[in-house]
Amino acid sequence: MNNFANILTFSRILMIPLMVASFYIKGEMGNWVSFSIFIVAGITDFFDGYVARRFDQISKLGAFMDPIADKLLIAAALMMMVAFDRIEGNSVLAAIVIMCREFAVSGLREFLADLKVSVPVTYLAKWKTTLQILAIGFLLVGDAAPEIVPAVLIGDICLWAAAVLTLYTGYDYLKSGLKHM
């Protein structure tokens, strides 16, 4: 871990247990703490990519660990929100779809990497990620949001929109990957 970008990536992974622990803080404070940790982790995600490109600190370790850190953060947030009933009812299905796709695409990318086949991130997949982050942010705040902001409703809508894009982009990646199998 010889560069600052890698340190930022690993710090994001280290924030995950803190975010998980924040779910055990009683009351609205727990919502805001988990949201804050998620935001800080998101900021490190932005800066590790920026630093790596700007200061030519791109490394194989960083390229490998960055998407893993992202997926671990998303998975931990979704699992904890389901466990603590911040995602409930039919919206649990959307969370499951998102998690399954994330791990399936990761496995596909790893398989294809062994074949020296690159699967670039699509523009639509970036929108999917944006919707996931918005959904998780709103759902982490949840009922602690000011009354004027229907955070749970906005979070659920974004979660379902992300799930739909998740299915579409997942199918797209699978279709591309099957050509090489």
Protein Blocks (a to p, Z undefined) as FASTA:
>chain_A
ZZfklmmmmmmmmmmmmmmmmmmpgcjklmmmmmmmmmmmmmmmmmmmmmmmmnopacfk
lmmmmmmmmmmmmmmmmmmmmmnopagcjllmmmmmmmmmmmmmmmmmmmmmmnopacdd
dfklmmmmmmmmmmmmmmmnmmmpcfklcfklmmmmmmmmmmmmmmmmmmmmmmmmmmmZ
Z
